[in-house]
Amino acid sequence: MTKSLTGKVALVTGGSRGIGAASARALADEGANVAISYVASPEKAEAVVEELKAKGVKARAFRADQANAREARHPRQQCRRRRQRRGR
């Protein structure tokens, strides 16, 4: 069965817990590679990343406070750079 988001990349803010983590899991279940941002819980974020990777997708966590415009740009920029290096 083909997953609807295979080959896509999703960025989930607040992905280390609660609704954000649930959203990241749902996206991974559909085949999306997932980047999550977190503010204060790197251990929780890495636990979610490992869970996502176990689903067979690529995943990464970025520390970024979405209330801070400069920090909020960081995950998007990192995702964009990685995709450009891969020629996408």
C-alpha positions in Angstrom: 0.0 0.0 0.0 1.4 3.4 -1.0 1.5 6.0 1.8 0.1 9.4 0.8 2.9 11.5 2.1 5.9 9.4 0.9 8.7 11.7 -0.3 7.3 14.8 1.5 8.8 16.6 4.4 6.7 17.9 7.3 7.8 20.5 10.0 5.8 20.2 13.2 6.2 22.9 15.8 6.0 21.7 19.4 6.6 18.2 18.2 8.1 16.9 21.4 4.8 16.4 23.3 1.0 16.5 23.2 -0.8 17.4 20.0 2.5 18.2 18.2 4.0 14.7 18.9 0.7 13.1 17.9 0.7 15.1 14.6 4.3 14.1 13.9 3.4 10.4 14.5 0.4 10.6 12.2 2.5 12.3 9.4 5.2 9.6 9.8 2.5 6.9 9.6 1.6 8.3 6.2 5.2 8.2 5.0 6.4 11.8 5.6 9.9 12.6 6.8 9.4 14.7 9.9 11.3 17.6 11.5 10.1 18.7 14.9 10.8 21.8 16.9 11.0 22.0 20.7 11.8 24.6 23.3 12.8 23.0 26.5 12.8 19.2 26.3 15.6 17.8 24.2 15.2 14.4 25.7 11.5 14.2 24.9 12.1 15.5 21.4 14.8 12.9 20.8 12.5 10.2 22.1 9.8 11.3 19.5 12.5 11.3 16.8 13.5 7.8 17.6 9.9 6.7 17.5 9.4 8.3 14.1 12.6 6.7 12.7 11.3 3.3 13.9 8.3 3.9 11.5 10.8 3.9 8.6 11.0 7.7 8.0 13.7 10.3 8.4 13.3 12.5 11.5 15.1 15.3 13.2 14.6 17.6 16.1 15.5 21.3 16.3 15.5 23.6 19.3 13.5 26.7 18.3 11.2 28.9 20.2 8.4 29.7 17.8 7.6 32.9 19.7 11.1 34.2 18.6 11.2 35.1 14.9 14.9 34.5 14.6 14.7 31.0 16.2 11.6 30.1 14.3 13.4 30.4 11.0 16.2 27.9 12.0 14.3 24.6 11.4 12.9 25.8 8.1 16.4 26.9 6.9 18.0 23.7 8.0 15.3 21.6 6.2 15.7 23.7 3.1 19.5 23.3 3.1 19.4 19.6 3.5 17.0 19.3 0.6 19.1 21.5 -1.6 22.2 19.3 -0.8 20.2 16.3 -2.0 19.2 18.1 -5.2 15.5 18.5 -4.5 
